[in-house]
Amino acid sequence: MSASPAPEFFPRRTPVLTPVLVLLAFALFGWLAYRLYVPHAGRVAPVAGVLTPADRRALLAEHRAKETAAATSYGWVDQKAGIVRLPLDRAIELTVKEHGPK
């Protein structure tokens, strides 16, 4: 008989607590990253002078309507100087007629 210990047939098992702690650490890190990096715009109180997205859309629609009306109608820019505003199509026709092939 030999004095050496008998070989172990089953490896030592890792305690259950270690994987649980590792998973909890990852969960804590994920929660912390979420809290710090995800914007929470729904909880921000409105600031005076700052427009909401709906207000900006309304202003853009109003601006586009004014620009469309100016680009498609006649009007005076400076009546004393004789400067008028023409619709774009008419201005193009006059420019082609004036500077076209002669």
KEKE-3310 file (N, C-alpha, C; in steps of 0.2 Angstrom, whole numbers, plus 5000, padded with zeros to 4 digits):
npx = (5004:5002:5007:5001:4988:4971:4966:4956:4940:4930:4929:4932:4918:4913:4908:4891:4888:4897:4895:4882:4885:4893:4884:4875:4884:4886:4873:4870:4880:4875:4862:4867:4874:4863:4855:4864:4867:4856:4845:4833:4821:4808:4805:4810:4808:4799:4808:4809:4808:4813:4808:4796:4796:4784:4780:4791:4789:4777:4781:4790:4781:4774:4783:4787:4775:4774:4786:4782:4771:4777:4786:4777:4769:4764:4772:4777:4793:4802:4794:4796:4809:4806:4806:4801:4792:4792:4783:4792:4792:4787:4798:4808:4804:4805:4818:4824:4819:4825:4839:4841:4845:4849)
npy = (4994:5011:5027:5038:5050:5046:5048:5062:5060:5069:5086:5100:5110:5126:5138:5143:5155:5164:5165:5171:5183:5189:5191:5199:5210:5214:5217:5228:5237:5239:5245:5256:5262:5264:5274:5285:5288:5287:5298:5308:5316:5317:5321:5333:5350:5363:5376:5394:5402:5392:5382:5370:5354:5354:5367:5372:5365:5371:5385:5382:5378:5390:5399:5392:5394:5408:5410:5403:5410:5422:5418:5415:5426:5443:5459:5474:5477:5489:5503:5516:5515:5507:5494:5477:5462:5447:5432:5417:5409:5418:5427:5420:5417:5431:5433:5424:5428:5441:5438:5428:5419:5430)
npz = (5000:4997:5003:4997:4995:4990:4973:4968:4962:4958:4954:4964:4969:4964:4975:4977:4980:4974:4959:4960:4967:4957:4946:4952:4954:4940:4937:4945:4940:4927:4930:4936:4925:4917:4924:4924:4910:4902:4895:4903:4898:4900:4913:4915:4920:4912:4905:4905:4890:4882:4869:4866:4857:4850:4849:4842:4830:4826:4824:4813:4803:4802:4797:4785:4778:4777:4769:4757:4753:4750:4740:4730:4726:4721:4726:4735:4738:4741:4738:4735:4729:4719:4719:4717:4722:4714:4709:4708:4697:4687:4688:4683:4670:4665:4666:4658:4646:4645:4645:4636:4621:4608)
capx = (5000:5005:5005:4999:4981:4967:4964:4949:4936:4925:4933:4929:4913:4913:4902:4885:4888:4902:4891:4877:4888:4896:4878:4873:4888:4884:4866:4871:4883:4870:4857:4870:4875:4856:4853:4868:4868:4850:4842:4826:4818:4801:4805:4813:4803:4800:4812:4806:4811:4815:4802:4795:4796:4778:4781:4796:4785:4772:4785:4793:4776:4772:4789:4787:4769:4776:4790:4779:4767:4782:4788:4772:4764:4767:4772:4782:4799:4803:4790:4800:4815:4803:4808:4795:4793:4788:4783:4798:4791:4787:4805:4812:4802:4807:4826:4826:4817:4829:4846:4841:4848:4847)
capy = (5000:5017:5032:5044:5050:5043:5053:5064:5059:5075:5092:5104:5114:5133:5140:5146:5163:5168:5167:5176:5190:5192:5193:5205:5216:5216:5220:5235:5241:5240:5249:5263:5265:5267:5280:5290:5289:5288:5305:5308:5322:5318:5323:5340:5355:5368:5382:5400:5404:5387:5380:5363:5352:5356:5374:5373:5363:5376:5390:5381:5378:5397:5401:5390:5397:5414:5409:5400:5415:5427:5416:5414:5432:5449:5463:5479:5477:5496:5506:5522:5513:5504:5486:5473:5455:5443:5425:5414:5407:5424:5430:5415:5419:5437:5433:5420:5432:5446:5436:5422:5420:5435)
capz = (5000:4996:5007:4994:4995:4984:4968:4969:4955:4957:4955:4969:4966:4965:4979:4973:4982:4970:4953:4962:4968:4950:4943:4956:4952:4933:4937:4948:4935:4922:4933:4937:4919:4914:4927:4922:4903:4898:4896:4906:4896:4902:4920:4915:4920:4906:4906:4902:4884:4879:4866:4866:4850:4847:4848:4836:4823:4824:4821:4807:4799:4800:4793:4778:4775:4775:4763:4751:4751:4747:4733:4725:4726:4720:4732:4735:4743:4742:4733:4733:4725:4713:4719:4718:4723:4709:4710:4706:4690:4683:4688:4679:4663:4663:4666:4651:4640:4644:4644:4632:4615:4604)
cpx = (5004:5003:5002:4991:4977:4966:4957:4946:4932:4929:4929:4924:4914:4907:4897:4885:4892:4898:4886:4880:4890:4890:4875:4877:4887:4877:4867:4875:4879:4865:4861:4872:4868:4854:4857:4868:4861:4846:4834:4822:4811:4800:4808:4808:4804:4803:4809:4811:4813:4808:4802:4795:4790:4778:4786:4793:4781:4776:4788:4787:4774:4777:4788:4781:4771:4781:4787:4774:4771:4785:4783:4767:4768:4767:4777:4787:4801:4799:4793:4805:4812:4805:4802:4797:4789:4788:4789:4797:4791:4794:4809:4811:4805:4815:4828:4824:4822:4836:4846:4845:4845:4848)
cpy = (5006:5022:5038:5044:5048:5049:5055:5063:5065:5081:5096:5109:5121:5134:5143:5153:5167:5170:5172:5183:5193:5194:5199:5211:5218:5220:5227:5239:5243:5245:5256:5266:5268:5273:5286:5292:5290:5294:5304:5314:5323:5321:5330:5345:5360:5374:5388:5401:5398:5384:5372:5361:5354:5363:5376:5371:5368:5382:5389:5381:5385:5400:5399:5392:5404:5414:5407:5406:5421:5425:5415:5420:5438:5454:5468:5477:5484:5500:5512:5521:5510:5496:5482:5466:5451:5436:5422:5412:5413:5427:5426:5417:5425:5437:5429:5424:5438:5444:5430:5424:5425:5435)
cpz = (5000:5001:5004:4995:4989:4980:4969:4962:4954:4959:4961:4966:4968:4970:4975:4975:4977:4963:4955:4963:4961:4946:4946:4954:4945:4933:4940:4944:4930:4924:4933:4930:4916:4917:4925:4915:4899:4900:4899:4905:4899:4909:4920:4915:4915:4909:4902:4896:4880:4876:4866:4859:4847:4845:4842:4829:4821:4821:4814:4801:4797:4796:4786:4775:4773:4769:4757:4749:4747:4740:4728:4724:4724:4726:4731:4740:4745:4737:4731:4728:4719:4713:4721:4719:4718:4711:4706:4698:4685:4682:4683:4671:4660:4662:4659:4645:4639:4642:4640:4626:4611:4597)
residu = (MET:SER:ALA:SER:PRO:ALA:PRO:GLU:PHE:PHE:PRO:ARG:ARG:THR:PRO:VAL:LEU:THR:PRO:VAL:LEU:VAL:LEU:LEU:ALA:PHE:ALA:LEU:PHE:GLY:TRP:LEU:ALA:TYR:ARG:LEU:TYR:VAL:PRO:HIS:ALA:GLY:ARG:VAL:ALA:PRO:VAL:ALA:GLY:VAL:LEU:THR:PRO:ALA:ASP:ARG:ARG:ALA:LEU:LEU:ALA:GLU:HIS:ARG:ALA:LYS:GLU:THR:ALA:ALA:ALA:THR:SER:TYR:GLY:TRP:VAL:ASP:GLN:LYS:ALA:GLY:ILE:VAL:ARG:LEU:PRO:LEU:ASP:ARG:ALA:ILE:GLU:LEU:THR:VAL:LYS:GLU:HIS:GLY:PRO:LYS)
# end
